[in-house]
């Protein structure tokens, strides 16, 4: 058996109804393995849960993903059970329009969600075109066959999968969409051609697959959607309605479609040339292909009026019609890839606004990108911390409110009250407990309950005695020393709290006294050096200190409006970046 691996870092979602079928949002797995989404969010499909993921796949007003422990989480619309996944561990999943299927770790299949036509049992959804199909109660798209599979793709009312012998099997509806075809049957979307395939990709009406020689074969609909000939592919995007996009072996992108101007914007990739009709093919097929120097490493699922892809520098490019932000990914979005990359979160708070941002630390010089531009309230945030177990991000206001920062720092949800006012600092211990400092109260701890949720309010560990006024804190990677920085009239002081002894002492006194600017935020780098940000009204000023040698190893400034930094958080970017769908033999 050949080794077969697919990389699913990014996807798009479909919004479906009896009146229209649309894909209107997209998601990506960021460099820290968390998910960021953008576009339409009317059912919560663009608001992913916190935590780290291996793969995501988005369907009709719902989304699903495989967490790093290989369990499945789904979010969004759940009226057909499509957002209630089964237990167990998975290698790969695919979200369809109303149902989902996945390959379990033993290579067998599981499906959940609607097994019926979408019009069945839907009061108020009467449609004269559907009358002749009303007697059909079950189509079977969520009833998988037995046996073992390498990969699966859920479409509208059909599903296809690649078996471990590389043949393809499909199940569900054998008909093309009755709403569109109004009673005229097309070529069966559930009867695949013979031969071997390495990948299948199902959309609403049809399916395409890549053969071992990297050519593409499509079936379903009226058979009218066919790829350019003499073209070789390494990936097919899961399609929306009338457009297919493929990543060619030379890393250029081709999108092909029948000659329907309503879909042409989705096919018009930036820096591309288009041919209508495609030479060598009958009918009205068209294709747009990017220039040789405009290359991609991966494609997203195609939307109804937009599409996205990952450039070879790991940035995301989208194109098409975008009345609700579908083609505008979060600023500075860097997706997970085989190349080492990371990002740093930060929060700026001045008299006028709260703004969460990311720092692209892979760029030189560093780049700052705002993420919470839709946040209209000034939350008076004074602290930021990340749980590196699952990269869950939290912040605290000066009046003691705890917030979860979600969706790539684009959204903020209040969690509860810490129980203390004048909160200045937060930091997660490696045991996942949350520690903080409140002026006038002292050092406090928030433990976790049996379900691993933070148990509010916190409890005081070291009462405030007036000897120090801590601005920020950060645990070392081993969880043995808690660092705290204190600003003085001249210079600063760095405290080290030894948890085993319950004692704090000053370190690097000469170096800290020489600092001319006040320290605003403190964070521990994965190599146990300390990152500082400094008070600066025009620039974000930062430095890195080697604590063991008490010396500054890096210092710099970035011109940005987001310079009143109250907290920074360095996530764990080392989680696996792919899912292997079958073992090597």
Order of alpha helices (4+ residues) and beta strands (2+ residues): beta-beta-beta-beta-beta-beta-beta-beta-beta-beta-beta-beta-beta-alpha-beta-beta-beta-beta-beta-beta-alpha-beta-beta-beta-beta-beta-beta-beta-beta-beta-beta-beta-beta-beta-beta-beta-beta-beta-beta-beta-beta-alpha-beta-beta-beta-beta-beta-beta
